[in-house]
Amino acid sequence: MLDYLRILLNARFAKEERGASAVEYGLLIAGIAALIVLVVFAFGGTIQGVFQDTCDAIQSGSGSGSCA
């Protein structure tokens, strides 16, 4: 009987820890997503320019094609 009560009490505490870690993982994922959005807005124009320069260089070398 005491073992049964110990199991129930351990299960109760384990659920609370799982819930806390789920919240922590959710906050971590939200933070990473926010960082990705910030980086895309900060460096988007620069990266677009690099891709456009690369496309122009490939076009001038092959003589045909388009950068859509």
C-alpha positions as CSV (number, residue, x, y, z in Angstrom):
1,M,0.0,0.0,0.0
2,L,2.8,2.4,0.8
3,D,4.5,1.6,-2.5
4,Y,1.3,2.4,-4.3
5,L,1.2,5.8,-2.6
6,R,4.8,6.5,-3.4
7,I,4.1,5.7,-7.1
8,L,1.2,8.1,-7.1
9,L,3.1,10.9,-5.5
10,N,6.1,10.4,-7.9
11,A,3.8,10.5,-10.9
12,R,2.2,13.8,-9.6
13,F,5.6,15.5,-9.3
14,A,6.8,14.1,-12.6
15,K,3.8,15.7,-14.4
16,E,4.6,19.1,-13.0
17,E,8.2,18.9,-14.2
18,R,7.1,17.8,-17.6
19,G,4.8,20.8,-17.9
20,A,7.5,23.2,-16.8
21,S,10.0,21.8,-19.3
22,A,7.3,22.0,-22.1
23,V,6.9,25.7,-21.3
24,E,10.6,26.2,-21.3
25,Y,11.0,24.5,-24.7
26,G,8.1,26.6,-26.0
27,L,9.9,29.8,-24.9
28,L,13.1,28.6,-26.4
29,I,11.5,27.9,-29.7
30,A,9.8,31.3,-29.7
31,G,13.1,33.0,-29.0
32,I,14.8,31.2,-31.8
33,A,12.0,32.1,-34.2
34,A,12.2,35.7,-33.2
35,L,16.0,35.7,-33.8
36,I,15.5,34.2,-37.3
37,V,13.0,36.9,-38.2
38,L,15.3,39.6,-36.9
39,V,18.3,38.2,-38.9
40,V,16.2,38.0,-42.1
41,F,15.0,41.6,-41.8
42,A,18.5,42.8,-40.9
43,F,20.4,41.0,-43.6
44,G,17.7,40.4,-46.2
45,G,18.8,43.2,-48.6
46,T,22.4,42.2,-48.4
47,I,21.7,38.6,-49.1
48,Q,19.4,39.5,-52.0
49,G,22.1,41.6,-53.5
50,V,24.6,38.7,-53.3
51,F,22.2,36.4,-55.1
52,Q,21.5,39.0,-57.7
53,D,25.2,39.6,-58.3
54,T,25.7,35.8,-58.7
55,C,22.8,35.5,-61.1
56,D,24.1,38.4,-63.2
57,A,27.6,36.8,-63.3
58,I,26.1,33.5,-64.5
59,Q,24.0,35.3,-67.1
60,S,27.0,37.2,-68.5
61,G,29.1,34.0,-68.7
62,S,26.5,31.9,-70.5
63,G,24.9,34.7,-72.6
64,S,21.3,33.5,-72.0
65,G,18.8,32.9,-69.3
66,S,17.0,35.1,-66.8
67,C,16.9,35.8,-63.1
68,A,13.3,35.4,-62.2
